Amino acid sequence: RLIFSPGERWSVDLRAHYLARSGINLSRLLFRVQERLIDPNRKYFGGMDLQVADYAPLLISAFNSREGAEALGSLLGIESGGIKGLGVDVGSFDLEMESLDGKLNLNCGGGTNPGSPNVVRFAASMAAMMLPTRYNRLFEEPGEDGQYADRLEVMRAIIDWADQDTVMFGSSAVEDYRYNQRKDPYEIKNHYYDSVEEIRQVKGVDDDFMAAFGDSFTVYGGCKVNLNLASAPLVTALIIQHAASPNDPALQWENLAVLARFITYIRDFLGGYADLKTFMQAGEPPMEAALPAWSGGAASIEQLPSNLPLVKGVKLNKTTLQEAVVVGGARRIWQVNATARVGRIQKKIKAVWDMKHISSQMKRNNMGPGGFLYWREE
C-alpha cells in the first residue's frame, strides 16, 4: 500500500490539478482551431460536418505520453522529440468534448413574456416529445410523491418554474403547484433554470421522467436545435410538431420510432445533413434515402435487405421547421470534462464553453468571443 506524507500528497494533488487544467486548455486550443480554420472553410470539406473535437482522443495521446507523441509525429511526418509540452512524465489526463446544441433548452420556456415565439415553440416541442404512447405509463401512474400529473400539467409546470409571472401557462388560473406543502417545502422559482437537475423539483418530474427525457435537455445556448446532433426522441418530437398535415397516417408511434432511427442513421452515414432540404428529403421517402447507406449494389427499394423494417415518410412544414432548428454549421455550446490521474489521486474539471460568449476579461484583452459559462472542480 502506497502512503504519501502530507507534503508529498500535496505535491501529487497539485500535479493532478494542473494536468486537468492542461486538458481544459487543450480544449480551448481545439475550439480556436475549429473557429478560425475549419468553420470558415467548410465549403472545402464537401459539406461534411467536420469537428476537430472528434479527433481529441488522438491529440490527447500526444500530450499524454512520449509514445503517443512519437506516434502522432510519425503520422504527421515530423520529429516530435524536440517539441516542448508533448508527453507527460508522471500521471495522465483524458478529455471529453460534447456539443450541447442538439438538446432542448429548458430556459427557452422562461422569461418575462409567456407568449413569445420561443416559449410557444418550446411548449410545442415538450408536448410533442411526451406524446408517443410508449410514455403513457409516466402520466397514468402516480409518481414518486404519490401524485398524478398528466402531460399538460407537466409541460405547464416545467414552463411555470422558469417564467417570471404567477399565472399558469396557457391558462388564466394562478400557479398553484403546492411545492410549499411538500414534506420538504420550497417555493416556486419563477426564474431561469441553473442546471438540468433542477427540473427534478418540478411537479411530475421524477427518475422515470428523467430516464426518458433527461438527456434531451440543456440550460445553455439558444432556442434552435441542431438537427445534426438531435437524439432520436427529439427528432421524433420535431416530426410530430412540424408535420405538414397533423392527420398524416404516418404519424403513428410505431412508424415514427422507426422513421426517427432511419433519419439519424442516414445522418451518420452522410457525416451530417448539409442543409434543411437534405434533412426533409431523408424523412419524406426514408427507404429511398437509405439506399446509399445499405448499398451493397442495391439500386431500388426492392433490393434492400428483407430484414429492414418498412417505414412511411412524413412531409414536413419547412416554414415552421426552419424557425425551430439549425442544420450543421458552427457549434456553439460545448460540455468539456477533463480528468487527470497521478497515482491514486484523481482530479476532474467539468466546464461548459460558449463559443459566442464575451466575458469582461476577454473584452478588455480584445480576445474575441468564447468563454466559460460553468466550471466545477472535483
Sequence and secondary structure as in RCSB ss.txt:
>XXXX:A:sequence
RLIFSPGERWSVDLRAHYLARSGINLSRLLFRVQERLIDPNRKYFGGMDLQVADYAPLLISAFNSREGAEALGSL
LGIESGGIKGLGVDVGSFDLEMESLDGKLNLNCGGGTNPGSPNVVRFAASMAAMMLPTRYNRLFEEPGEDGQYAD
RLEVMRAIIDWADQDTVMFGSSAVEDYRYNQRKDPYEIKNHYYDSVEEIRQVKGVDDDFMAAFGDSFTVYGGCKV
NLNLASAPLVTALIIQHAASPNDPALQWENLAVLARFITYIRDFLGGYADLKTFMQAGEPPMEAALPAWSGGAAS
IEQLPSNLPLVKGVKLNKTTLQEAVVVGGARRIWQVNATARVGRIQKKIKAVWDMKHISSQMKRNNMGPGGFLYW
REE
>XXXX:A:secstr
     HHHHHHHHHHHHHHHHHHHHHHHHHHHHIIIIIGGGGGGGTT    GGGGHHHHHHHHH HHHHHHHHHH
HTS  TT TT S SS EEEEEEEE TTSEEGGGG BS TTSHHHHHHHHHHHHHH SGGGHHHHHS  TTS    
HHHHHHHHHHHHBSSSB TTSSSB    GGGSSS      S  SSGGGGGGSTT  HHHHHHHGGGEESSS S E
ETTT  HHHHHHHHHHTBS TT TT SHHHHHHHHHHHHHHHHHHTS SSHHHHHHHHSSHHHHTTTTT TT  S
GGGS TTS       B HHHHHHHEE SS   EEEEEEEEEETTEEEEEEEEEETT   HHHHHTT  S EEEEE
EE 
